């Protein structure tokens, strides 16, 4: 099973700041890495697929990069609605999710 | 409107059974790969089962293999999850999710979830 490790577990930032979230895979997943956002009491929302492609309707401040085992989700300038939990998911070998990074307001 | 709506969750004793439903609207479940994903309270996401489009292939995570069965009813445009031999560790919110090949096989549409609690 491919294990995804996200860091940091919690990220405390202020609106307007840049957020950088990391996801590391235990073995190569090529570019088959997805990012989701989840707010309390809500279902996950697709943000990025194939490591760097924004899903329909996702603002340009969200960007993804990486390949192989190391991936990054960047939010260029945080908006109040961006504070949430972010999960990465690989679909190279079935599907596994990272444990999540909580992005909280500082 | 394109949406998924789950139902059927509730409180069940260990060893019991429950059947979850996921009603789709605005698209055909028959033409889509459909998945079940669960989330234990305060925890992360866990994929548990998939059913392919058209010809039916089904897949399960090891944690539920032999106990859970995924199915769909094309006439009702719905997805189901039959859960047997339930354990305390199956307590979670269960989501159905659509997988889209055009979006890198990501899960682009999710239901609101239904809570399953396994407790005596």
Interface residues (C-beta under 8 A of the other chain):
Chain A: X32 X34 X36 X42 X43 X44 X45 X46 X49 X50 X53 X55 X56 X87 X89 X91 X94 X95 X96 X97 X98 X99 X100
Chain B: X35 X44 X45 X46 X47 X50 X59 X61 X95 X103 X104 X105 X106 X107 X108 X110 X111 X112 X113
